Amino acid sequence: MSWIEPHWERVGPVSALFYPASLAFRFAVSVRRLAYRAGLASTVRLPVPVVVVGNITAGGTGKTPLVLWLAALLRGHRRKPGIVCRGYGGSRNAPQRVLPDSDPLACGDEAVLLARRSGCEVWTGADRPAAARALLAAQPACDVVISDDGLQHYALARDIEICVVDAERGFGNSWMLPAGPLREPPSRLAAVDAVVLNDASPYATLPDAEIRLWNTACYAMRLEGREFRNLPDPGNSVGAEHFRGQRVHAVAGIGNPRRFFRHLQGMGLDFIPHSFPDHHPFTASDIAFAPSEAVVMTEKDAVKCQRFAAATHWALTVDAVPDPRLGELVMRKLEAVPKSEKR
């Protein structure tokens, strides 16, 4: 978690200091969106449908697990999805194919995780349309493209928009960057096809009245995970009981470390928490504790830690479980997309 994120949770002196900049940012965001809607900025439409999964806040909201679920859903319906993403945290901007054994420092941690778990062709690039075209050239059988974290990438035309909202953190103080966490105003949600509330639990901060204001189909989602995979020996998986009686360290470099720690508590683990900023470039010293002490972490963090991990390092495997009606909505809308080669 970066130093400013706690100040986004409420209006205070620090957020107020950045408020004038947030007004300028909001104006720039509005002008940019209007330029695309008016046709003043060019948009690329692919010959296959595009499903965008994104959010309107800075930081993680659970998009990557939902993308994995969506890829599995499409494959289950005999579709051949491909995935494009920015490759945040990676050092390369040009379009590149991501393989399960690609370097996360070059391609980005989430991109490598998607390549390992999705069974799909995965490409990254700062230019999202160029990455999508490269994907289609490399995999002509692909018949639907999933854009991970692509809600604000208007240069790529989309057929379905899904916005994931962290129900626990909500919109914080509801101010735009840098005074608050918002990339776009909450009114943007009125234009998406579905809002997915991640962790719609007693910890949620978004009231029902605010949800109804969006006038958009809204679906709950939870993350499930009960097994830990050993980093140097991925074929070795254990349950929470493996750590009973041990001194355990929990490491999280994700958008909302509290959710990961709460998940571990729900599994009955007693641990020492260690939070890092989202997409933290882990080094061996970050996860070096006493040799006999276990370390558990998220899958996204494990992608970067695997090359220097020890036998005491484990990753919790999680899966998104959204309301089944979300899948019905996605397939229904995809069926309605024209199948013309020249869309």
C-alpha positions in Angstrom: 0.0 0.0 0.0 1.5 3.4 -1.0 1.8 6.2 1.5 -1.2 8.2 0.0 -3.8 5.4 -0.1 -4.8 5.6 3.6 -5.6 9.3 2.9 -8.0 8.3 0.2 -10.3 6.6 2.7 -11.7 9.9 4.0 -11.5 13.6 3.5 -8.6 15.0 5.5 -5.7 17.6 5.3 -3.7 15.5 2.8 -6.5 14.8 0.4 -7.7 18.4 0.6 -4.2 19.5 -0.4 -4.5 17.6 -3.6 -8.2 18.5 -4.3 -7.4 21.3 -6.9 -5.3 18.7 -8.8 -8.2 16.3 -8.6 -10.5 18.8 -10.2 -8.1 19.3 -13.1 -7.8 15.5 -13.5 -11.6 15.1 -13.5 -11.8 17.7 -16.3 -9.1 16.0 -18.3 -10.8 12.6 -17.9 -14.2 14.1 -19.0 -12.7 15.8 -22.1 -10.9 12.6 -23.1 -14.0 10.4 -22.8 -16.0 13.0 -24.8 -13.4 13.0 -27.5 -13.7 9.3 -28.0 -17.5 9.4 -27.9 -17.6 12.2 -30.4 -15.2 10.4 -32.8 -12.5 13.0 -32.4 -10.1 10.4 -31.0 -9.8 7.2 -33.1 -11.1 3.8 -31.8 -10.0 0.4 -33.1 -12.7 -2.2 -33.6 -11.5 -5.8 -33.8 -13.1 -8.5 -36.0 -14.0 -10.4 -32.8 -16.0 -9.3 -29.8 -14.2 -7.6 -26.9 -15.1 -8.0 -23.3 -13.5 -5.4 -21.0 -13.0 -6.1 -17.3 -11.9 -3.0 -15.3 -12.5 -0.7 -12.5 -12.8 3.1 -11.8 -10.5 3.2 -8.7 -6.8 3.0 -8.4 -5.5 -0.3 -7.0 -6.7 -3.9 -7.1 -10.4 -4.8 -6.9 -10.3 -8.5 -7.9 -10.2 -8.1 -11.7 -7.6 -10.8 -12.4 -9.5 -13.6 -10.7 -12.7 -12.5 -12.5 -10.8 -12.5 -15.9 -9.7 -16.1 -15.1 -13.3 -17.1 -14.3 -14.5 -15.4 -17.5 -11.9 -17.2 -19.6 -13.1 -20.5 -18.1 -16.7 -19.6 -18.7 -16.0 -18.9 -22.4 -14.0 -22.0 -22.9 -16.8 -24.0 -21.3 -19.1 -22.6 -24.0 -16.7 -23.7 -26.8 -15.3 -20.2 -27.3 -11.6 -19.6 -27.8 -10.8 -16.5 -25.8 -7.5 -14.6 -25.7 -6.4 -12.0 -23.1 -4.7 -8.7 -23.5 -3.5 -6.5 -20.6 -1.2 -3.7 -19.9 1.4 -5.8 -18.1 1.6 -3.3 -15.2 4.9 -3.5 -13.4 6.7 -4.9 -16.5 9.6 -3.2 -18.2 8.4 -3.6 -21.8 5.9 -1.4 -23.6 5.8 -3.1 -27.0 3.3 -5.9 -27.6 4.6 -9.2 -26.5 3.4 -12.7 -26.0 3.3 -13.9 -22.4 4.1 -17.5 -21.5 3.7 -19.3 -18.2 7.5 -19.1 -17.7 7.9 -15.5 -18.9 9.8 -13.1 -16.7 7.2 -11.1 -14.5 9.7 -8.2 -14.3 9.5 -7.8 -18.0 5.8 -8.8 -18.6 4.1 -7.9 -15.3 3.0 -10.2 -12.5 -0.7 -10.4 -13.4 0.1 -11.2 -17.1 2.3 -14.1 -16.1 -0.4 -15.3 -13.6 -3.0 -15.1 -16.4 -0.8 -17.1 -18.8 -0.2 -19.8 -16.2 -3.8 -20.3 -15.1 -6.1 -19.3 -18.0 -5.0 -21.7 -20.7 -5.4 -18.8 -23.2 -3.1 -16.8 -25.4 -2.0 -13.7 -23.4 -0.4 -10.6 -24.8 0.6 -7.3 -23.1 1.4 -3.9 -24.4 0.9 -0.2 -23.6 -1.0 0.1 -26.9 -4.0 -2.1 -26.1 -5.3 -2.3 -29.8 -1.8 -3.2 -31.0 -1.5 -6.0 -28.4 -4.9 -7.3 -29.4 -4.1 -7.3 -33.1 -0.8 -9.1 -32.3 -2.8 -11.7 -30.3 -5.2 -12.3 -33.2 -2.3 -12.6 -35.7 -0.6 -15.2 -33.4 -3.8 -17.1 -32.7 -6.3 -16.8 -35.6 -8.7 -19.2 -33.9 -9.3 -16.7 -31.1 -13.0 -15.6 -31.3 -13.3 -13.3 -28.3 -10.8 -10.9 -26.6 -10.8 -10.2 -22.9 -9.2 -6.9 -22.0 -7.9 -7.0 -18.4 -8.0 -3.6 -16.7 -9.2 -1.9 -19.9 -12.1 0.2 -18.8 -10.2 3.5 -19.5 -8.5 2.3 -22.7 -11.0 3.8 -25.0 -8.8 3.3 -28.1 -10.0 -0.3 -28.1 -13.7 -0.6 -28.9 -15.6 -3.0 -26.7 -18.9 -4.9 -26.8 -19.2 -5.7 -23.1 -17.9 -3.7 -20.1 -17.7 -5.2 -16.6 -16.6 -3.0 -13.7 -15.3 -4.6 -10.6 -15.8 -2.7 -7.3 -14.1 -3.5 -4.0 -17.2 -3.5 -1.8 -15.1 -3.1 1.3 -13.2 0.0 0.3 -15.9 1.4 -2.0 -14.9 4.7 -3.5 -13.1 6.0 -0.4 -13.6 9.7 -0.1 -15.2 9.7 -3.6 -12.7 12.2 -4.9 -10.7 11.8 -8.1 -7.0 11.2 -8.3 -4.7 12.3 -6.7 -7.0 13.5 -3.8 -8.9 10.3 -3.8 -8.9 6.8 -5.5 -11.2 7.5 -8.4 -9.9 7.1 -12.0 -13.4 8.1 -13.3 -16.5 9.5 -11.5 -19.0 6.9 -10.1 -21.5 8.1 -12.8 -19.3 6.1 -15.2 -20.9 3.0 -13.9 -24.2 3.9 -15.4 -22.7 3.1 -18.8 -21.2 -0.3 -18.1 -23.1 -3.6 -18.7 -22.4 -5.0 -15.3 -21.0 -4.0 -11.9 -19.4 -6.8 -9.9 -19.1 -6.2 -6.1 -16.2 -8.1 -4.8 -16.5 -9.1 -1.2 -20.0 -8.0 -0.7 -19.8 -9.0 3.0 -20.4 -7.3 6.4 -17.2 -5.4 5.7 -18.8 -3.7 2.7 -18.9 0.1 2.8 -21.2 0.6 -0.2 -24.9 1.1 0.9 -27.7 -0.4 -1.2 -29.0 3.1 -2.0 -25.8 4.0 -3.7 -25.8 0.8 -5.7 -29.3 1.5 -7.0 -28.2 4.9 -8.2 -26.0 3.3 -10.8 -29.1 1.8 -12.5 -26.8 -1.0 -13.8 -27.0 -4.8 -13.4 -25.1 -5.6 -10.2 -23.7 -8.9 -9.1 -21.9 -10.1 -6.0 -18.6 -12.0 -6.1 -16.5 -13.7 -3.6 -13.0 -15.2 -3.7 -12.6 -18.8 -2.6 -9.3 -20.6 -1.8 -8.5 -23.4 0.6 -5.2 -24.8 -0.7 -1.6 -23.5 -0.6 0.8 -24.5 -3.3 4.5 -24.8 -2.6 6.5 -22.4 -4.6 9.6 -24.5 -5.5 7.4 -27.7 -5.8 4.1 -26.6 -7.4 2.8 -30.1 -7.3 2.8 -30.1 -3.5 -0.4 -28.6 -2.1 -1.6 -28.4 1.6 -4.5 -27.1 3.6 -4.5 -24.7 6.5 -4.0 -27.5 8.9 -0.4 -27.9 7.6 0.5 -24.6 9.4 -1.0 -25.4 12.8 1.5 -24.8 15.5 3.9 -23.1 13.2 5.1 -19.5 13.2 3.7 -18.1 10.0 4.3 -14.9 8.0 1.7 -13.6 5.6 3.0 -11.5 2.7 0.7 -9.4 0.5 1.7 -6.9 -2.2 -1.8 -6.4 -3.7 -4.3 -3.6 -3.9 -6.2 -4.6 -0.7 -3.9 -6.7 1.6 -6.6 -6.7 4.3 -8.8 -9.0 2.3 -6.0 -11.5 2.0 -5.3 -11.4 5.7 -8.9 -11.7 6.6 -9.2 -14.7 4.3 -6.4 -16.4 6.1 -8.0 -15.6 9.5 -11.2 -17.2 8.2 -9.1 -20.3 7.5 -8.0 -20.4 11.1 -4.4 -19.3 10.5 -2.5 -17.4 13.1 0.1 -15.3 11.4 2.2 -12.1 11.3 1.0 -9.8 8.5 3.4 -8.0 6.1 1.9 -5.5 3.7 3.7 -4.2 0.6 2.5 -1.8 -2.2 0.6 -3.3 -5.1 2.9 -4.8 -7.7 5.8 -4.6 -5.3 9.0 -5.9 -7.0 9.9 -8.5 -4.4 13.4 -9.5 -3.6 14.7 -12.4 -1.6 15.2 -10.2 1.5 11.5 -9.2 1.5 10.4 -12.8 2.3 13.5 -13.9 4.3 12.5 -14.8 7.8 13.8 -17.5 10.1 14.6 -20.7 8.0 12.0 -22.8 9.8 9.2 -20.2 9.6 6.5 -20.6 7.0 5.6 -17.8 4.6 2.2 -17.6 2.8 1.4 -15.2 0.0 -1.0 -14.4 -2.8 -0.6 -16.1 -6.2 0.3 -12.7 -7.8 3.1 -12.2 -5.4 4.3 -15.8 -5.8 4.8 -15.2 -9.5 7.6 -12.8 -8.6 9.0 -14.7 -5.7 9.2 -18.2 -7.2 12.7 -17.8 -8.6 14.2 -17.3 -5.1 11.7 -19.1 -3.0 12.5 -21.8 -0.4 10.6 -24.9 0.7 8.8 -22.9 3.4 7.1 -20.5 0.9 3.5 -21.1 -0.1 0.9 -19.4 -2.3 -2.8 -19.4 -1.7 -4.7 -20.4 -4.8 -8.0 -18.5 -5.1 -10.9 -18.6 -7.6 -13.6 -16.0 -8.3 -17.1 -17.1 -7.6 -19.5 -14.5 -9.0 -23.3 -14.7 -9.2 -24.1 -17.2 -11.9 -26.4 -14.6 -13.5 -23.3 -12.7 -14.6 -22.3 -15.6 -16.8 -25.7 -15.7 -18.3 -25.5 -12.0 -19.1 -22.1 -12.3 -20.7 -23.1 -15.2 -23.0 -26.4 -13.5 -23.9 -24.7 -10.3 -24.9 -22.0 -12.1 -26.8 -24.6 -14.0 -28.8 -26.1 -10.7 -29.8 -22.8 -9.3 -31.2 -22.9 -9.3 -35.0 -20.6 -12.0 -36.4 -19.6 -10.0 -39.5 -15.9 -10.0 -40.3 -16.1 -6.2 -40.9 -17.7 -5.2 -37.6 
